[in-house]
């Protein structure tokens, strides 16, 4: 199946033309109809060429497409196109083999969520597609996603997701790793975020009226609360996490400017996978690159910097440099 942009829109536009027995559609009319359909859908004047239309027609006539019953009628030196069967339409044919293959690949990607109850239908759907369309199953996976199917608390995901969707306040029994005993919190759940192979729930703490996050693996249990749900109408979570690495956002914490020396050996990796969206180069020599970050300093950032071992050196600010020095001394004492 053609995978070029707007292919499905063109197929449907051509199908409408071929089904219209009240008008003769020559190649220029088909081009115009496809361009108009794309413009109506996306606001883009795509400028479809004749060759593209001929390729589309060839695909639609093939066994990979819909095997459309298309006739070509001469009108002088020109040719117009029309279905031989007035009742035919690709919309009534269901999905073809190529589309089924693409759908199967999509389902394979979605199976990265396996273990979450609300996605149990994916495996059933894949089996039905393989049976209906005689699709050959892959014995081995060709795409690997970072995930932890054994993560404690993953079974909470469905209930929390539904609470967000249905706007239901929750009473949560939670025990953080520093807590000696569980606590009970009324939370208005707003957002689920994955970081470092763990899931976190964000919402408004009903008692303190502050944004709170809970690691799903530290949630013991939860139930619906009778408290009226407080809807999120102000916070944009994409912006909320913009100035941090990870999930820890400190209220009223300053945005710091960090200068970091990067060894030349690791620079190509840091360049292609920036430490943060604010990363920019301040100076570059044959031996090293100095980069600048503008962000909040949190535990996740320090852990990220330590993951590069001795390939990075934080130069400024001194307060953060001292924190890294303190942790480094503690590590040194454990091994020497």
C-alpha positions as CSV (number, residue, x, y, z in Angstrom):
1,X,0.0,0.0,0.0
2,X,1.2,3.5,-0.8
3,X,2.5,5.2,2.3
4,X,3.0,8.7,0.9
5,X,1.3,11.6,2.5
6,X,-2.5,12.0,2.1
7,X,-2.8,8.7,0.2
8,X,-6.1,7.7,1.8
9,X,-7.6,11.1,1.1
10,X,-6.7,10.8,-2.6
11,X,-8.2,7.2,-2.8
12,X,-11.5,8.4,-1.3
13,X,-11.6,11.4,-3.6
14,X,-10.9,9.2,-6.7
15,X,-13.6,6.7,-5.4
16,X,-16.2,9.6,-5.4
17,X,-15.2,10.6,-8.9
18,X,-15.4,7.1,-10.3
19,X,-18.8,6.6,-8.6
20,X,-20.3,9.8,-10.1
21,X,-22.1,8.8,-13.3
22,X,-23.5,12.3,-13.8
23,X,-20.1,13.7,-14.8
24,X,-17.1,12.7,-16.8
25,X,-13.9,12.8,-14.9
26,X,-10.8,13.3,-17.1
27,X,-7.3,13.2,-15.6
28,X,-7.2,16.9,-15.0
29,X,-10.6,16.6,-13.1
30,X,-9.2,13.8,-11.0
31,X,-6.1,15.9,-10.1
32,X,-8.4,18.9,-9.2
33,X,-10.7,16.6,-7.0
34,X,-7.7,15.2,-5.1
35,X,-6.1,18.6,-4.5
36,X,-9.4,20.0,-3.3
37,X,-10.0,17.0,-0.9
38,X,-6.5,17.5,0.5
39,X,-7.1,21.2,0.9
40,X,-10.4,20.6,2.6
41,X,-8.8,18.2,5.0
42,X,-5.5,19.9,5.9
43,X,-5.6,23.4,4.4
44,X,-2.6,22.5,2.2
45,X,-2.4,23.0,-1.5
46,X,-0.5,19.8,-2.2
47,X,-0.1,20.2,-6.0
48,X,-0.7,16.5,-6.9
49,X,0.9,15.5,-10.2
50,X,-0.4,13.3,-13.0
51,X,2.0,10.5,-12.3
52,X,0.8,10.3,-8.7
53,X,-2.8,9.9,-9.8
54,X,-1.8,7.2,-12.3
55,X,0.1,5.4,-9.5
56,X,-3.0,5.7,-7.2
57,X,-5.2,4.2,-9.9
58,X,-2.8,1.3,-10.5
59,X,-2.8,0.6,-6.7
60,X,-6.6,0.8,-6.4
61,X,-6.9,-1.7,-9.3
62,X,-4.4,-4.1,-7.9
63,X,-5.0,-7.0,-5.5
64,X,-3.1,-5.1,-2.9
65,X,-5.7,-2.4,-3.2
66,X,-9.5,-3.0,-3.8
67,X,-9.4,-4.4,-7.3
68,X,-11.7,-1.7,-8.4
69,X,-13.8,-2.3,-11.6
70,X,-12.5,0.8,-13.4
71,X,-13.3,1.5,-17.1
72,X,-11.6,4.0,-19.4
73,X,-13.8,5.7,-21.9
74,X,-12.5,7.6,-24.9
75,X,-13.9,11.0,-25.7
76,X,-11.9,12.0,-28.8
77,X,-8.3,12.0,-27.8
78,X,-9.1,12.2,-24.1
79,X,-10.0,9.5,-21.6
80,X,-12.4,9.7,-18.7
81,X,-12.7,7.2,-15.8
82,X,-15.8,5.5,-14.3
83,X,-16.7,2.3,-12.5
84,X,-18.4,-0.4,-14.5
85,X,-20.5,-1.2,-11.5
86,X,-22.6,1.7,-10.3
87,X,-22.9,0.2,-6.8
88,X,-19.2,-0.3,-6.3
89,X,-17.3,1.9,-3.7
90,X,-14.1,1.2,-1.8
91,X,-15.9,2.3,1.3
92,X,-18.1,-0.8,1.1
93,X,-15.2,-3.2,0.7
94,X,-13.9,-3.2,4.2
95,X,-10.1,-3.1,4.8
96,X,-7.8,-4.7,2.3
97,X,-4.9,-7.0,2.9
98,X,-2.3,-4.2,2.9
99,X,-4.4,-2.2,5.4
100,X,-4.8,-5.2,7.6
101,X,-1.0,-5.6,7.6
102,X,-0.6,-2.0,8.7
103,X,-3.2,-2.4,11.3
104,X,-1.5,-5.4,12.7
105,X,1.8,-3.5,12.9
106,X,0.0,-0.8,14.8
107,X,-1.4,-3.3,17.2
108,X,2.1,-4.8,17.7
109,X,3.3,-1.4,18.7
110,X,0.3,-0.9,21.1
111,X,1.2,-4.2,22.8
112,X,4.0,-2.3,24.6
113,X,1.1,-1.5,27.1
114,X,0.5,-5.2,27.8
115,X,-0.2,-5.8,31.4
116,X,-2.5,-2.8,31.6
117,X,-6.1,-4.2,31.8
118,X,-7.7,-1.6,29.5
119,X,-5.5,-2.9,26.7
120,X,-6.3,-6.6,27.0
121,X,-8.5,-6.2,23.8
122,X,-5.3,-5.7,21.7
123,X,-4.2,-9.3,21.8
124,X,-7.8,-10.5,21.0
125,X,-8.0,-8.1,18.1
126,X,-4.7,-9.2,16.7
127,X,-5.8,-12.9,16.8
128,X,-9.0,-12.0,15.0
129,X,-7.1,-10.1,12.3
130,X,-4.7,-12.9,11.7
131,X,-7.6,-15.4,11.4
132,X,-9.8,-13.2,9.2
133,X,-7.0,-12.0,6.8
134,X,-4.7,-15.0,7.2
135,X,-1.9,-12.8,8.4
136,X,1.3,-14.5,9.1
137,X,2.3,-13.8,12.7
138,X,5.8,-12.7,13.6
139,X,7.6,-15.3,15.8
140,X,10.1,-12.6,16.9
141,X,9.6,-9.0,17.9
142,X,11.2,-6.4,15.6
143,X,10.8,-3.4,17.8
144,X,11.7,-3.2,21.5
145,X,10.3,-0.7,23.9
146,X,11.7,0.1,27.4
147,X,9.1,-1.3,29.8
148,X,8.8,-3.2,33.0
149,X,5.9,-5.6,33.0
150,X,6.7,-6.7,36.6
151,X,6.4,-3.1,38.0
152,X,4.4,-3.1,41.2
153,X,1.3,-1.0,41.0
154,X,0.8,-1.3,37.3
155,X,-2.6,-2.8,37.9
156,X,-3.7,0.5,39.3
157,X,-3.3,2.2,35.9
158,X,-6.8,1.4,34.5
159,X,-8.6,2.7,37.6
160,X,-6.6,5.8,37.8
161,X,-6.9,6.5,34.0
162,X,-10.7,6.0,34.3
163,X,-10.8,8.4,37.3
164,X,-9.1,11.1,35.2
165,X,-11.4,10.5,32.2
166,X,-14.5,10.4,34.4
167,X,-13.4,13.3,36.6
168,X,-13.7,11.4,39.9
169,X,-11.8,12.5,43.1
170,X,-10.0,9.6,44.8
171,X,-9.0,8.7,48.3
172,X,-5.6,7.2,48.1
173,X,-3.7,5.1,50.6
174,X,0.0,5.7,49.9
175,X,3.3,4.9,51.4
176,X,6.4,6.7,50.1
177,X,9.7,5.0,50.5
178,X,10.6,7.4,53.4
179,X,7.3,6.9,55.2
180,X,7.2,4.6,58.2
181,X,3.4,4.0,57.7
182,X,0.8,4.7,55.0
183,X,-1.0,8.0,54.7
184,X,-4.4,8.8,53.3
185,X,-4.9,11.6,50.7
186,X,-7.8,13.0,48.8
187,X,-6.6,13.6,45.3
188,X,-8.2,15.1,42.2
189,X,-6.4,13.1,39.5
190,X,-5.3,15.0,36.4
191,X,-2.4,13.3,34.7
192,X,-0.4,10.1,34.3
193,X,3.3,10.4,33.3
194,X,5.9,7.7,32.7
195,X,9.6,8.4,33.5
196,X,12.5,6.1,33.9
197,X,10.3,3.0,33.4
198,X,7.9,4.0,36.2
199,X,4.4,5.6,36.2
200,X,3.4,8.7,38.2
201,X,0.0,10.1,39.0
202,X,-0.4,13.9,39.2
203,X,-3.3,15.8,40.7
204,X,-4.5,18.4,43.2
205,X,-4.1,17.5,46.8
206,X,-7.5,18.4,48.3
207,X,-6.1,19.4,51.7
208,X,-3.2,21.6,50.7
209,X,-4.5,22.7,47.3
210,X,-1.1,21.9,45.7
211,X,0.0,19.7,42.8
212,X,1.1,16.3,44.2
213,X,2.5,13.3,42.4
214,X,2.4,9.6,43.5
215,X,4.4,6.8,42.1
216,X,2.0,4.0,41.1
217,X,4.3,1.4,42.7
218,X,3.9,3.2,46.1
219,X,0.1,3.3,45.9
220,X,-1.4,0.6,48.2
221,X,-5.0,1.1,47.3
222,X,-7.5,3.8,46.3
223,X,-11.3,4.3,46.0
224,X,-13.7,6.9,44.8
225,X,-14.2,9.8,47.1
226,X,-17.4,11.7,47.8
227,X,-15.5,15.0,47.5
228,X,-16.6,17.0,44.4
229,X,-14.1,16.7,41.7
230,X,-11.9,19.8,41.0
231,X,-11.3,20.1,37.3
232,X,-8.0,21.1,35.8
233,X,-8.7,24.2,33.8
234,X,-5.4,26.1,34.2
235,X,-2.5,23.7,34.2
236,X,-0.9,22.6,30.9
237,X,1.2,19.6,31.8
238,X,3.5,20.0,28.8
239,X,4.5,23.4,30.1
240,X,4.5,22.1,33.7
241,X,7.4,19.7,32.9
242,X,9.2,22.1,30.5
243,X,11.8,23.2,32.9
244,X,12.8,19.9,34.5
245,X,14.1,16.5,33.8
246,X,11.9,13.8,35.1
247,X,8.8,14.3,37.3
248,X,9.9,16.4,40.2
249,X,8.7,20.0,39.9
250,X,9.5,22.2,42.9
251,X,7.0,25.0,43.5
252,X,8.6,28.4,43.2
253,X,12.1,26.9,42.7
254,X,14.3,29.1,40.5
255,X,15.3,28.3,37.0
256,X,19.1,27.9,37.2
257,X,21.7,28.4,34.5
258,X,24.1,25.4,34.4
259,X,27.4,25.3,32.6
260,X,28.7,21.8,31.8
261,X,31.9,20.6,30.2
262,X,31.4,17.7,27.9
263,X,34.3,15.5,26.8
264,X,34.7,15.3,23.0
265,X,34.3,11.5,23.1
266,X,30.8,11.7,24.4
267,X,29.8,15.0,22.7
268,X,28.2,13.4,19.6
269,X,25.8,11.5,21.8
270,X,24.9,14.6,23.9
271,X,24.5,16.6,20.8
272,X,22.1,14.1,19.2
273,X,20.3,13.4,22.6
274,X,20.3,16.7,24.5
275,X,20.2,16.5,28.3
276,X,17.3,19.0,28.3
277,X,15.4,21.1,25.7
278,X,17.2,24.2,26.8
279,X,20.6,22.8,25.9
280,X,22.8,25.1,23.8
281,X,26.5,25.3,23.0
282,X,28.5,28.1,24.7
283,X,32.0,27.1,23.6
284,X,33.6,24.4,21.6
285,X,37.3,23.3,21.4
286,X,39.0,20.2,20.1
287,X,39.1,18.8,23.6
288,X,35.7,19.7,25.0
289,X,32.3,21.4,24.5
290,X,30.7,23.7,27.1
291,X,27.0,23.6,27.1
292,X,24.4,25.7,28.9
293,X,21.1,24.4,30.4
294,X,18.3,26.6,31.9
295,X,16.1,24.5,34.2
296,X,15.2,23.6,37.8
297,X,17.7,21.4,39.6
298,X,16.1,18.2,40.9
299,X,17.1,14.7,41.9
300,X,16.5,13.4,38.4
301,X,18.9,15.9,36.8
302,X,21.7,14.9,39.2
303,X,21.0,11.2,38.5
304,X,21.2,12.0,34.8
305,X,24.5,13.8,35.2
306,X,26.0,11.0,37.3
307,X,25.0,8.5,34.6
308,X,27.7,9.9,32.3
309,X,30.3,9.2,34.9
310,X,33.5,11.2,34.3
311,X,32.5,12.3,30.8
312,X,30.8,15.4,32.2
313,X,31.8,18.1,34.6
314,X,29.4,20.6,36.0
315,X,31.1,24.0,36.3
316,X,28.3,26.3,37.5
317,X,26.5,27.1,39.7
318,X,28.8,26.3,42.6
319,X,25.8,25.2,44.8
320,X,25.0,22.4,42.5
321,X,28.7,21.6,42.0
322,X,29.1,21.2,45.8
323,X,26.1,18.9,45.9
324,X,27.7,16.7,43.2
325,X,31.0,16.9,45.1
326,X,29.3,15.7,48.3
327,X,27.7,12.7,46.6
328,X,31.0,11.9,44.8
329,X,32.8,11.8,48.1
330,X,30.2,9.5,49.6
331,X,30.6,7.2,46.6
332,X,34.4,7.3,46.9
333,X,34.2,6.3,50.6
334,X,32.2,3.2,49.8
335,X,34.8,1.9,47.4
336,X,38.1,3.0,48.9
